[in-house]
Structure formats: structure tokens, C-alpha cells
Amino acid sequence: MVGSQLVNLAGLFMDFCEHLDGKLQWSKTKGSDWTELIFKFFVEKATVWEATSKSEYLTIDLIWRNFLQDIVLAVEHEGAHKNVIKILDEEMLHLIDLRASAKVGIFYLSEADESTLIRNLRQRLAARQIKLDEQYMVIIGRSTRRQGKPSILFRRHLLGNTGKDIEQSEDIVISQKPKTLEKQSEG
């Protein structure tokens, strides 16, 4: 339940990776199938946390409200653009501006861009004048291989409201097998 307590972001990340294992196929563009699957996870998980979910709230992709109608989770997912400054100035700024106790940003970046994003986010959070009781979870996905199979590495950065690291972790999920022409023609 998310009455007055924070959403357990570490547990949410583990559930996120478990939910996506074998369901995504890495490609250069993360289209509507990625977005639908990711938002489906958060919508379903809201009921477990006894929260209600709403898509497209103000400029935020998805939020959860508790029974008091407080926003307890805000999610931004961006699969299209790779410009780190644009992600900081748009997607992350939307999360920073919203009053919510837990904020999640999911992006697909190179390792160098990931470092730039996290470093700049830490600086922006440290410089804020108003400090709220909130945590940020930034999930970065990128293509990799596991046991010779195409996979997706998801790295989680958990930051406090001052930009300080709380913890980091990562998980690798196996990519969905590509559909063959035969299977596609049967559908």
C-alpha cells in the first residue's frame, strides 16, 4: 500500500525486469510496442500497490495516486530521442517539477550518455532551492548479450532529493526471439 509511504523503487525495478524478460526485441527505435508493454507493467503494478494509475497527466507519461489522491509515482519513458540535454531539459525536468514521492525515468542511452545524464541530474537536484521528500529512479537500457543471446541491460540509478546516490543495480533481460516470416504470416 502506498498511503503515506514511499514506493519501494528497488523492488519495483526487480519486478520491472522480471516482467520484461523475453518480451522485448531490441531495435534502434523503441516503438509503440515497447511503450505499451512498459506502461502495462506500471498500470498492473499500481493495483498491487493499491493505487490508481492515470496516463498523460499534465506533461507526465503516467502517474499513480494513493487513496488520499497524492501522486506517489510519476513515470517518464522516452525511447525516441537520444539527446541527453533534451532528456534533461524535457523529460527529467517534468519529473523534477511534479510533486510526487517517487519518480521514474526510463531511457535508452550509451554508457557515455548515461554518465552525462546522471551527473547533470545530480547537479540539478543538488542546486534546487526547494527540497521535497522524494526519490528518483533512472533506468537506462541498452543492447547487450547474455550467454550468447541478444539481451537488454537495464541499469538502475536511485538518487535522493539532493542528488546523492542511494544505490545502483542492474539486470539483464533476454530479448524476445525475432518472429519468423512463417509465424508472421500465420498471425
GIURRA-V922993 format. One line per field, one symbol per residue. phi: phi as a letter, one per 40 degrees, with the letter a starting at -180 (. if undefined). psi: psi as a letter, one per 40 degrees, with the letter a starting at -180 (. if undefined). A space follows every 10 residues. Layout:
phi->???
psi->???
This chain:
phi->.bdbcccccc cccccdcccc dgbbbcacbb ccccddcccd dccccdcccf bbbacfcfbc cabbbcccgc cbabbbbbbc cbcccccccb cccdccccca cbbbbbbbbc ccccccccdc cdcccccccb bbcabbbbbb bacabbfgbd abcbbbbbbc ccgcccabaa abbccccccc dcccccc
psi->ifceiihgdd ddddddddde heeihhidhg addddddddd ddddddddef iiihifhbeh diihiaeeei hehhhhhhed iehdddddec dddddddhhi dhhhhhihii dddddddddd ddddddeidh higiihhhhh iiiaihfeih ihhhhhhhii eeeihdiiii ihihiihihi dddddd.
